[in-house]
Amino acid sequence: MMAPNPETPQPDAVLDAAGATCATITPMTKAKISELLSGAILEVRSDDPAAREGMPAWSRLTGNDLLAVVVDDPIRTRFYLRKK
C-alpha cells in the first residue's frame, strides 16, 4: 500500500481503470463520478498513456475540477477530480 502524499487530495472514491483505453476511461469516469455528491473527490487510476491528455480535456469539458495528476511511473497515472 502506498503511503499517503500530503500533496494529493484524499479521495472519496477510487476508479481503477487499469487495462482500459482512454475511449472507455471517460465513460467509466462519468458513471463513477455521477454516484458521488457535489464536491466529492474521485481518484482515477490509469495505465493508458493517452489518459494523460484525455482526462484533463474531459475535466475541462465537464466542469469537474482536475485537482492533481500523479505520475507513478512511465505507464501508471492517478488523476484526482472534484465533482462539480
C-alpha positions in Angstrom: 0.0 0.0 0.0 1.2 3.5 -0.9 2.0 5.9 1.8 -0.3 9.0 1.7 1.3 12.0 0.0 0.3 15.3 1.6 0.3 16.9 -1.9 -2.5 14.6 -3.2 -6.1 15.0 -2.2 -7.9 12.4 -0.1 -10.3 10.6 -2.5 -13.9 9.8 -1.5 -13.9 7.1 -4.2 -11.4 5.3 -6.4 -11.9 4.1 -10.0 -9.2 1.6 -11.0 -9.3 1.8 -14.8 -6.1 -0.2 -15.4 -6.3 -2.0 -18.7 -8.9 0.4 -20.1 -8.3 2.7 -23.0 -9.0 6.4 -22.9 -12.1 5.8 -25.0 -13.6 3.7 -22.2 -12.0 5.5 -19.2 -14.1 8.7 -19.8 -17.5 6.9 -19.8 -16.3 4.9 -16.7 -15.3 8.1 -15.0 -18.6 9.8 -15.9 -20.5 6.9 -14.4 -18.4 6.7 -11.2 -18.4 10.5 -10.6 -22.2 10.6 -11.1 -22.6 8.4 -8.0 -20.8 11.0 -5.8 -22.1 14.1 -4.1 -21.0 17.5 -5.4 -17.6 18.4 -4.0 -16.5 14.8 -3.6 -13.1 13.7 -4.9 -12.6 10.8 -7.3 -9.2 9.2 -7.9 -8.9 7.6 -11.3 -6.1 5.2 -11.8 -5.0 4.6 -15.4 -2.2 2.8 -17.3 -3.1 4.3 -20.7 -0.6 7.0 -21.7 -3.4 8.7 -23.7 -5.3 9.4 -20.5 -2.6 12.0 -19.6 -4.1 14.2 -22.2 -7.7 12.8 -22.2 -8.5 13.2 -18.6 -7.6 16.9 -18.4 -9.6 17.5 -21.6 -12.6 15.6 -20.1 -12.3 17.7 -16.9 -12.4 21.0 -18.9 -15.4 19.8 -21.0 -17.4 18.6 -18.0 -16.5 21.3 -15.5 -15.2 18.8 -12.9 -12.0 20.2 -11.4 -8.8 18.3 -12.0 -7.1 18.8 -8.7 -3.9 16.8 -9.2 -2.2 14.4 -11.6 0.3 12.0 -10.1 2.6 10.2 -12.5 3.6 7.0 -10.6 5.9 5.6 -13.4 6.1 5.8 -17.2 2.8 3.9 -17.5 0.6 4.5 -14.4 -1.0 7.8 -13.6 -3.5 8.9 -11.0 -6.0 11.7 -11.6 -7.9 13.5 -8.8 -11.2 15.0 -9.9 -13.6 17.1 -7.8 -17.2 16.7 -8.8 -18.8 20.0 -9.7 
